[in-house]
Amino acid sequence: MSRNFSSRIRMFKLHDVLYLFIFLCECFCHVKSVPCRGTASYKLQFQAEWKNTTSRPAGAGFSGLIGCSHNKCYRMWKPGEKASLGVKNVAEKGDTKVLEDEINKLVRNRTTRHAFTRPTPLAPQRTSDVIEFNVDSVRPLVSFITRITPSPDWFIGVHDLDLCDRMTGDWLDLKQVQPVSAFYAVTSDGIGRISNDPSAPWTTQKRELGVFHFSKMSDSGRSSTGEFESDETFICPSKASQTNMSYVVVFLTSLLVALIL
């Protein structure tokens, strides 16, 4: 066998291996996401489990809870990001009014659904009343917070929780989220950036603050047929306006070039 022929065989095999590797990467990395249809109703309960009395100050508990269902265009809070005025008010004082206004202003453009609240404070070892809310194909995520009392600006909560099973396209029947650490809004520095609080004495007592229970009550998704809009196809209003402005700039530029020529 000639040396040139052998090198061609090696090159051919190398290309085959590379193509196979790329194909496998695409198969594993581009898993098809299946959005959920229709609307689903859920009930939420917070089971407070602040059991460690040595780390629990007198009068400890949790303030009223506030949350909403939404899509990717809205973020109530996330570690490392700046806290809105509404989130800071909840974290500092347990006041939900501003955050509720922030949420409800985005209902018209279908970024959020109306805020849900549980105004009654909760003792450190009690289960809250049931809070009912809806999610839909455009707004399948849920976020909420509740303040830890007494504290300067500490809270626990959930952010951007997807209640849609993207593998099957079905709404989840049950979901449990266990907050294992407190967060704080760092409001004393004037920036209000959300972070884990290493100084809170209960953060070392893992899984002792409570559990959030989600359970589905009803689901209209399976009865819906045909094409539908989902959170994956929904265009955020800010991006839509940027796209429209780009079209205007391109049109005006083309018109100017035509006039010059």
Secondary structure, 3 states (H helix, E strand, C coil): CCHHHHHHHHHHHHHHHHHHHHHHHHHHHCCCCCCCCCEEEEEEEEEECCCCCCCCCCCCEEEEEEEEEECCCCCCCCCCCECCHHHHHHHHHCCCHHHHHHHHCCCCCCCECCCEEECCCECCCCECCCEEEEEECCCCEEEEEEEEECCCCEEEEEEEEECEECCCCEECCEEEECCCCCEECCHHHCCCECEECCCCHHHHCCCCCEEEEEEEEEECHHHCCCCCCCCCCCCCHHHHHHHHHHHHHHHHHHHHHHHHC
